[in-house]
Amino acid sequence: MEYQNSQPVAGSVPGMPPAAPSGGRTVISEAAVAKVAGIAARSVPGVYSLGSVPGRAFGAIRDAVGSSDHAAGVRAEVGETQVAVDIDLVALYGTPLHALADQIRAAVYAAVEELVGLQVIEVNIEIHDVFVPGPAKPPAPGEPRPPREAIQ
């Protein structure tokens, strides 16, 4: 989607270098906006992963071959000056889900507005699952075991 730059032109503000020829256009793709939003969402503690269950399975395969998709689980609709973002995620067990969604929204609003320069009109979040970590693995043979407390 095309985006018209509303920033002051260089040279039109005292202290800025002389202006380059003005004109032209800036195009910011939905994929670029989704990637910025995905990175911001992943930075919030309590987010286990982005995407739905089938999408995470595909992502695990992609990660195994050394590739990563920062926009996985994120969709963006970009207009001329505004953007809407949809995020699918899996939360970490023990994280209050409404508070997590609020923190993700705040992070995405800030990142997209600062880095992309578009106004975020909404961030829709769908929590598909909660990840529950398994029990701690017993130490492998030859590894020292943690000391046990004496039973009295």
N, C-alpha and C positions, 0 to 999 in steps of 0.2 A: 504494500500500500504506500502511496506517496505521502510525504510529510513535508509541509512547508516550514522552513526554519524561521522561528520567531525571535532568535537571538539577535542582539545588536550587531550590525555589520562592523567588522574591524575598521578602525580609523574614524568611525563616526562617534566614538566615545573618547574623550581626552585620555591620553596615556596608552591607547591601543595602537598597534602598528598600522601603517597605511592600509587602506582597503584594497583587497584584490578585486578584480572585476566581479561585480555582483551578477546574480542570475544563476540559473541552474536549479536543479532540484535534488532533494535527498530522499532516497527510498529506503525505508526500514522494513524488512520482511517480518512476517509473523513468526518465522523460525528464530530470528534474532531476538525478538521480544520474549518469546517462550523460553529461550535459553537464559536470558537475564533473570526472568521470573523463577525459573527452575533452580538456578544457583542460589538466589535469595531464599527460596523456600527450604532448600536443603540445609542452609546455614542455621535454621532454627532448631534448638535442642528439642528432642521429642519426635522429630521426623525420622522414621526408620528408612523409608524409601519413597520415591515418587512412582506413581503408576498403579494400575490395577493388578490383580493376581496374574492374569495371562501376560500382561505387559512386563511384569517383573521377571517372569520365567524367560521371556525373550531377552530381557536386559541382562540376566545372569549369563546367558550364552554369549552375548556381545561383550560383557566384561571379561569372560574367560579368554577371549581372543585378543584382549588388550585394547578394546575400543570402549568409548563411553558416550552416552547421549545425555547432555545436561538438560535437554528439553523433554526427556521422557516423562510422560504423565502430565504434561502441561500443554495447553492450547491457548493461543492468543488470537483475538480478533482485532485487527488494527484498522482504525479509521484515519481521517486526515489529521486530527489532533488528539484523538482519544483511543484508549485501548481497554478491552475487557479480557480477563484472564480466567481460565478454568484449570484447576489443579486437582488431580487424583493422587491420593497418598495412602501410605500405611504408617500408622503411628506406633510409637514404642509404648508397650504396656506400662501403666503407671502415670502416664502423662494426661492431665486433664484436657479433654478433647476440645471443648469450646475455647479454652484459653489458648491452646495450640493453634487453632484456626485464626484467632485474633492476632497472634504473634506473626503467623505466616502472612496474613493480609498486610500488616504494618510493614514487614520486611519487603514484600513485593511492591507495595505502593511506593516506598522510598526508593528502591533500586530502579524500578522502571521509570519513575518520574525524573530521577537524577541522571541515570545513565542514558536513557533513550530520549527523554525530553517530551514524552507524551503524557497527557493526563489519564490516570487510571480511573475508570468509572465504576468498575466492580472487579472483585476477585472472588470467584465461586470455588469453594473447597468441598470435595467429596472424600470422606475418609472411608476407604474400602475395607480395611482390616486393622487389627492391632497385633503387632509382633510381640510374642511372649518368648523371651530367651529360655533356652533349655537349661537343665541343671548343669552345674560346672562339671567339666570332664575330669575323671580321675587322672592323677599324674601318670605319665608313661613310665614303663619299667626303667629304672636307673635314675629317675628324677627324684630329688628329695621330697618327702611328704611334709606338709606343714605339721608342726607339733600339735598334739592333742592335749586338751586340758585334762587334768587329773579329775577323775570322778570320785567324789567323797561320799 
